[in-house]
Amino acid sequence: MARFFFDSGDRDLVLQDEIGVECAGIEEVRRVGFEGLVDLTRDTLKSVDGQQLFIEVRDESGDKILRLSLSLQIKMMR
């Protein structure tokens, strides 16, 4: 298994994962990244129009291989 690093952040801040997670393949990387984005959303999403959260995944050599993101848009309907 290879080790992958799941950096997280928003537009203003990036937190680098220094420990990483061992994953069997890209499907597991996607699952772990998605779960991380859900947790990040639960912990940090505020009612701020235009807020963007993301998880970027790096492999052992430091190459970015995947980005998962979520943005909050508030639109008045009247």
Residue pairs with C-beta under 8 A, 6 or more apart in sequence:
1 22
1 23
1 24
2 22
2 23
2 59
2 60
3 20
3 21
3 22
3 23
3 60
4 20
4 21
4 22
4 23
4 29
4 32
4 57
4 58
4 59
4 60
4 65
5 16
5 17
5 18
5 19
5 20
5 21
5 57
5 58
5 59
6 17
6 20
6 21
6 32
6 33
6 36
6 55
6 56
6 57
7 14
7 15
7 16
7 17
7 55
7 56
7 57
7 58
8 14
8 15
8 17
8 36
8 37
8 40
8 53
8 54
8 55
8 56
9 15
9 53
9 54
10 44
10 51
10 52
10 53
10 54
11 51
11 52
14 56
17 58
20 60
21 32
23 29
23 32
26 65
26 66
29 57
29 65
29 66
30 66
30 68
33 55
33 57
33 66
33 68
34 68
36 55
36 68
37 53
37 54
37 55
37 68
37 69
37 70
40 53
40 55
41 53
41 70
44 53
45 51
45 53
45 70
45 72
47 72
47 74
48 72
49 72
49 73
49 74
50 71
50 72
50 73
51 71
51 72
52 69
52 70
52 71
52 72
53 69
53 70
53 71
54 67
54 68
54 69
54 70
55 67
55 68
55 69
56 64
56 66
56 67
57 64
57 65
57 66
57 67
57 68
58 64
58 65
59 65
